[in-house]
Amino acid sequence: MYDLVCIGASWGGLKAVGHVLADLPDELDLPIAIAQHRHPDSPEGTLAELLQAQTSRVVVDAEDKLAIEPRHVYIAPPNYHLLVERGSFALSVDERIRFARPSIDVLFETAAHAYGAGVIGIILTGANDDGAHGLARIKAAGGVALIQDPLGAARRTMPDAAIASTSADAILPLDEIGKFVYGLWVDPAAKPPVRASGPVEGARGNREVPPPPTETSAGLHA
């Protein structure tokens, strides 16, 4: 039985996170917490408004001591770390981690501590290695580790770092992630088999993943 989905993204994350949310069936009632790197002066609520257009779930900026409710999407506010406690969230203005606040590692590590095997962690596109350690912590606690296929990411640095840091349960194209999460929720005991991206050229970390595309497309950096 799963308790929480945690998503981490950076460069290109607005489009990628929106895609995942749009692909999740309405009946999936798991709460979702998102750490998206963005400018510290970004207006609060802006990202939530943009993502709300992609889903029928309630999307809000997380607040300190806010209770975690089913079918809600919680966004880490700009310039705050989002921490997971059992049944609620906490906010922190502690030092930046890997130059980021919110930090994906902080979200993932605290979620693993609070919910252990009940966490599904997802790393999407990004231009640094934030989240790799946190995803490994989720996996070590018995949770599920999912990574966007680097070939389809606007920036592949973050997926590559996560692949190098843990044995992912699946490395998936963006349009397969929602379906995979739904399958886990429908039947938690029947975890789908690992879907790696190899064997192909460009082995990195503990998995073989596709080589970088020859042309880099512009990503959306929220």
N, C-alpha and C positions, 0 to 999 in steps of 0.2 A: 504494500500500500504506500503510495507516494503522498507527500505533504506539501511540496513546494517545488516550483520550477524557477531556476535562476538563470538569467541571460546576461552575458557580458559582451559589449561591442565598443568599437571606437570608430575609426575612419570608415565611412560607408555604412555605419550602423543604423541610421534612420531608416533607410530603405530595407536593410536586411531584417531588422527587428519587426518592422511593419509587415513584411512578408510572412514571417513566422506567425505573428499574431493572427493575420488574416487566414492562415491555413489551419488554425486550430478549430475543430468543430465546437459549436456552441455548447454541447452537452458536457464537454470537459470542464470540470469544476475546480481544478487546481488553481491556487493563487500563483501569481507570477511576479517575481521581483527582477528589476532590470537596472544594471549599472551601465550607463552609456557615457563615455567621455565627451565632455563639451566645455565650452568656455566658462570660466567661473562666474562671469557676469551675465550669463544667459538668463533671461527672465524666467522665473519659476512658473510652471504650468504650460510653457510653450511646447515642450516635447510631449507632454501628456495630451495636449490638444491635437497635435499632429498624429499621434498614434491612435487616439480615440477614433479617428476617421477610418481606421483599418479594422476595427473590431467592435462587437456589440458588448464586450465586457466593460466594466467600469475601469477607467484609467485615471490614476491620480498620482501626484507627487507624494511620496511617503513623508510622514511626520513622526516626530519622536513619540514613542509609546503608542503609536497607532496599531490597533488590533489587525491581525492578518485574517482576511475573510475570503471564502471561496469565490472563484470567478472574478476576482479583482486583479488588476495589473498595477503594480507599485513601481514608480520611477524614483531612482535616487536623485534628490534635488541637486542643482548645480552647487559645487564647492562644499559638499558634505559627503562623508562616507556613510553608506547605508549598512547597518548591522542587523542581523537577524537574531532575535531572541525567541524562546519558545512561546508562540502565540502572538508576538508583536514585533515591531521594529524599533530600532534606536538610531539616532543620528549622531555623528561625531565630526568635529573639526580638527582632529589629530593631523599630524604631518602628512603631506602627500606621499603616496607610495608609487614608485616608478613615475613620478611627476604627475600623478593623477589623484584627483579627489572630486568625484567618487572613485574609489578603487574597486576594480572587479575582484581582486584577491580578497579584500576585506569582506565583501558581500558573500563570496563563495565559502570562505573559511568559517565565517560565523554561522552560515547556514548549515554547513557540515557539522559544526559543533552542536547546534540546536536540534537538528533533525536527522543526522546520521544517514542511514540508508534510505531515508524518505526524500532525498533531494535529487532532482534531475538538473544537472548543470550543462549549460550550452555556451560554447565560445563561438562567436561570429567574427566577422571581418574586423581588422584593426591594424594599426601601424606600430604597435610596440608589444611587449611580452606580458603585459598585465593580464591576470587571469589564469596563466599557466599553472602557477603554484596552487592557486585556489581550486582549480579543477582537479588537480592531483589529490588535494585534500578531500574533495567530495568522493572521488573514486576510492581512496583509502578507507573512508568511513562506510563504504558499502553502497554509495549512491551510484547514479548513472552519469557517465561523462560523454557528451556529444560535442562534435566539432564540425563546423562548416568546412566542406572541401575547399582547400586553399585555392584550387584552380578557379573557382567561381567567386572568390572574395574580392571586393574592391581593393583591399590591402591584405596580403597573405601573412604578414609577420606574426600577427596574433594567433591564427590557426596553426601555423608552423610551430610556434613556441609551445602551444598546448600539446600538439602531437609529440613533440620531443620530451614532454614532461610526464606524460601518463599514458597508460594503455587505454585508449578510448573504447567505449562500447560501440561507437559508430562514428565514421567520418562521412558526412552526407552532403550532397548538393542542397542548396538552400530550400528548394521546393519539396524536399523529402523530410525535412526536420519536423514539421508539424504533424505529418502522418506518423512518424516514428514515435513521437511523444504520445500521441493519441493511442497507439498500439500498446505502449507501456501502461497507460492508464486503464485501458479496457481489461488487460490481463497482466497484472504485475508479475505473476509467477512465470509467465512465458516470455522472458526477456528475448527480443529478437536477436538473431546472430549478428556478430560484428560485421559491418560492411566497411572494409577498408578501401582506400583509393588506389591500391597497387595490385600487382607489381607494375610499376612504370618507372620512367627515368626520374632522376632527381630525388633519390632517397634522402630523407632528413629525419633526424631523431630516431624514434623506435618504430616508425612506420614509413612505408614508401608512399610518397604523395606525388601528384602531378607536378611537372616542372612549371615555372612561371610562364604565363602567356607571353607571346612575343610583343603584343601591344597592350599597354596598361590603360584601362578605361578609367575615366574620372569617377570617383566615388562621392557619395554624399557624406559629409562630415558634420554631424549635428553638434 
